[in-house]
Amino acid sequence: MANYKLTVEERTQTGKSYARKLRTSGKIPAVVYGAGKESTAIEVDVREVERALAASGSLIDLDLAGAKRTVLVKDMHRDPVRGTLQHVDFHEVDLTKKLEVTVPIRVVGEDQRPSDGGVVQTLLWEVTVLCLPTDIPEFIAVDVSDVELDHTVTVAELELPEGIEVLADEDESIVKIGLPAAVDLGEEAEEGDEPAEGEAVAEGADSEGASESEEE
């Protein structure tokens, strides 16, 4: 899968006032660092960054004055009220060295399971993997179409793409097929039932004690 292409410009000014000026013009401040190079302050069109974040795949090719720098989004800051993107940190990667990255778990085949009353319970939503930057998967699929009732799929049972190593305990549970929790109506008090005399006295004593505590 091709990397997303994103054109950026070097940023020669810093500070809150300049950042506000950038945002007014539809751009945001950002920084790119890593791969043994000095960090570089950049500015980028906020709409293009949002498209890059929404695109499939993790790698982005930054075009900075004609030079390509392949990066991952390491961190980003959004306005807590409006949710608008305010700042992005890009981490440049060495395409020849493996790195650790978090990949989402995606459950598939749920609608193909037999009608045994089982409910798919996802216990692990993401997992950390070790791989080359060019091998980072969009997600790791867990096929539950043939998983039997009361069975739990663990990390050891994952079908991983070539070159992907999961950094998690092999016994860690990912998905469980179980029956939905049943409500025992026999244990619920029927509406209108009168409490026993001893219970009423105890409740009254508790209420009185609570009132005395509140007054202290």
C-alpha positions in Angstrom: 0.0 0.0 0.0 1.4 3.4 -1.0 2.3 5.9 1.6 0.2 9.1 1.9 2.0 12.1 0.3 2.0 15.3 2.4 3.6 18.6 1.3 5.0 20.7 4.2 7.0 23.9 4.6 9.7 24.7 7.0 8.6 27.0 9.8 10.9 29.9 10.5 8.9 31.5 13.4 7.6 30.1 16.7 5.4 31.3 19.5 1.7 31.3 20.3 0.9 34.4 18.3 2.4 32.9 15.1 0.6 29.6 15.8 -2.7 31.5 16.0 -1.8 33.3 12.7 -1.1 29.9 11.0 -4.4 28.4 12.2 -6.3 31.4 10.9 -4.8 30.8 7.5 -5.8 27.1 7.6 -2.4 25.7 8.6 -1.0 24.3 11.9 2.5 24.2 13.4 4.2 20.8 13.5 7.6 19.3 14.1 9.5 16.3 12.5 12.3 14.5 14.3 14.0 11.2 14.5 16.2 8.9 12.3 19.3 10.5 13.8 18.5 14.0 12.4 17.8 17.3 14.1 14.2 18.2 14.7 12.7 20.5 12.1 9.8 23.0 12.7 7.3 22.8 9.9 3.9 24.1 9.0 1.2 22.1 7.1 -2.3 22.5 5.8 -4.7 21.2 8.5 -7.1 19.7 6.0 -4.3 17.7 4.4 -3.1 16.4 7.7 -6.7 15.3 8.6 -6.8 13.4 5.2 -3.5 11.8 6.0 -4.7 10.6 9.4 -7.9 9.2 7.9 -6.1 7.4 5.1 -5.3 3.7 5.4 -1.9 2.8 6.5 0.5 4.4 9.0 3.3 5.8 7.0 3.3 9.3 5.5 5.9 10.7 3.0 6.6 14.3 3.8 7.7 16.5 1.0 9.9 19.2 2.5 11.5 21.5 -0.1 11.7 18.5 -2.5 13.3 16.1 0.1 11.2 13.1 1.2 11.0 12.1 4.8 9.0 9.0 5.7 7.3 9.5 9.1 4.7 8.2 11.5 2.4 10.5 13.5 3.9 10.2 17.0 1.6 12.7 18.8 -1.0 15.3 18.1 -3.0 17.9 20.0 -6.6 18.8 19.5 -8.6 21.7 21.0 -10.4 20.1 24.0 -13.7 21.9 23.2 -13.9 22.1 19.4 -11.8 19.0 18.6 -9.8 20.9 15.9 -6.3 19.8 15.2 -3.8 22.2 16.8 -0.3 20.6 16.5 1.3 17.4 15.2 4.6 15.6 16.0 6.0 13.5 13.1 8.6 10.9 13.8 10.9 10.0 10.9 11.6 6.3 10.6 14.5 4.3 9.3 12.9 1.9 6.8 15.6 -0.7 7.4 15.1 -1.0 11.1 12.2 -2.7 13.0 10.1 -0.6 15.3 7.4 -1.1 17.9 3.9 0.2 16.9 0.4 -0.3 18.2 -2.0 -1.9 15.8 -5.8 -2.3 16.3 -7.6 -5.7 16.6 -10.5 -6.2 14.1 -12.9 -9.0 14.7 -14.3 -10.6 11.5 -16.7 -13.4 10.7 -19.1 -12.7 13.5 -22.1 -12.9 11.2 -21.0 -16.3 10.0 -21.0 -18.0 13.4 -23.4 -20.9 14.0 -26.7 -20.0 15.9 -25.5 -21.3 19.3 -26.5 -18.2 21.2 -22.9 -17.2 21.7 -21.9 -13.5 22.0 -18.6 -12.2 20.8 -16.8 -10.4 23.6 -13.7 -8.4 22.6 -11.2 -8.4 25.5 -8.2 -6.8 23.7 -8.7 -3.9 21.2 -5.1 -3.3 20.2 -1.7 -5.0 20.4 1.9 -3.8 20.1 3.9 -5.4 17.3 7.5 -5.4 16.1 8.1 -5.0 12.4 9.7 -3.0 9.7 8.0 0.3 9.0 7.0 -0.9 5.5 5.3 -4.0 7.0 3.0 -2.2 9.5 -0.5 -3.7 9.1 -3.6 -1.5 9.1 -5.1 -4.0 11.6 -4.8 -7.6 12.8 -7.9 -9.7 12.0 -9.4 -12.2 14.4 -11.7 -14.6 12.5 -14.4 -15.9 14.9 -16.5 -17.7 12.2 -15.4 -21.1 13.4 -14.8 -20.3 17.1 -16.9 -22.5 19.3 -19.0 -21.4 22.3 -17.1 -20.9 25.5 -13.8 -20.7 23.6 -11.3 -17.9 24.1 -8.9 -16.8 21.3 -5.5 -15.9 22.7 -2.5 -14.1 21.2 -0.9 -17.5 20.4 -3.8 -18.2 18.0 -3.4 -15.1 15.9 -2.7 -15.5 12.2 0.0 -12.9 11.7 1.2 -11.4 8.4 4.8 -12.3 7.5 7.4 -10.3 9.3 5.1 -9.3 12.2 5.9 -10.2 15.8 3.4 -9.5 18.6 4.9 -8.2 21.8 2.4 -9.7 24.2 2.0 -12.8 26.4 0.9 -15.7 24.2 -1.8 -16.6 26.8 -3.4 -13.1 26.8 -7.1 -13.3 25.8 -8.3 -11.4 22.8 -11.8 -12.6 22.1 -14.2 -14.8 24.0 -17.4 -16.5 22.8 -19.8 -16.7 25.7 -23.5 -16.7 26.5 -25.2 -13.3 27.4 -25.6 -12.7 31.1 -29.0 -13.9 32.3 -31.1 -11.9 34.7 -32.4 -14.0 37.6 -35.9 -12.6 38.2 -36.4 -15.0 41.1 -34.0 -13.0 43.2 -35.6 -9.7 42.6 -38.2 -8.4 45.1 -41.7 -8.2 43.6 -43.1 -4.7 43.5 -45.4 -4.0 46.4 -43.9 -6.6 48.8 -43.8 -5.6 52.5 -40.5 -6.0 54.2 -40.3 -8.2 57.3 -40.8 -6.4 60.6 -37.1 -7.0 61.7 -35.9 -5.6 58.4 -38.0 -2.4 58.8 -36.6 -1.8 62.2 -33.0 -2.3 61.0 -33.6 0.1 58.1 -35.0 2.7 60.4 -32.0 2.3 62.8 -29.6 2.8 59.9 -31.4 5.9 58.6 -31.4 7.4 62.1 -27.7 6.7 62.5 -27.0 8.2 59.2 -28.9 11.4 60.1 -27.0 11.7 63.4 -23.7 11.4 61.5 -24.7 14.1 59.1 -25.5 16.5 61.9 -22.1 16.1 63.6 
